Amino acid sequence: MASSADTGTYLLIVGIGFVLTLIVGQILMRSGVGFLRDVFDDNDVALSMTRLLGVGFHLVALGFLALVSTWDPITVQNTAQLVVTKVGGILFFLGILHVGTLFVLTRVRNNSRVQRMAASLRGGGRRPPHDAQNQTKVIESG
């Protein structure tokens, strides 16, 4: 027999999910600044990108929260099981979203590092003078 959720139960699920979303979002935003400072030379740009990513994270997570609060894919016995099941789904989704966001941030940072390294090898890297190359060959063969 499935438990029918009343308004109080929905509000409890949404309240718990909202608080969890805010906590995870704030952790991502605070930690993401360090990643993005490494990507962008400008601190203001890093902060702006962090805020933009944070808004996207919150919108996706809160949208999912709104959907999962009324969706009943699993039959449960009582209200407590319903709340635990839905909060578990919210936590699972937040975990996936958190790992996905970290993956994107890491990828952006690594791509930026590769581009900087390639640029320094192309233009910034200095070659030894022609005579120094010849001296190295003489020393190796001698």
Buried (B, 14 or more C-beta within 10 A) or exposed (E): EEBEBEEEBBEBBBEBBBEBBEEBBEEBBEEBBEBBBBBBEEEEEBBEBBEEBBEEBBEBBBEBBEEBBEEBEEEBEEBEEBBEBBBEBBBEBBEEBBEEBBEEBEEBBEEBEEEEEEEEEEEEEEEEEEEEEEEEEEEEEE
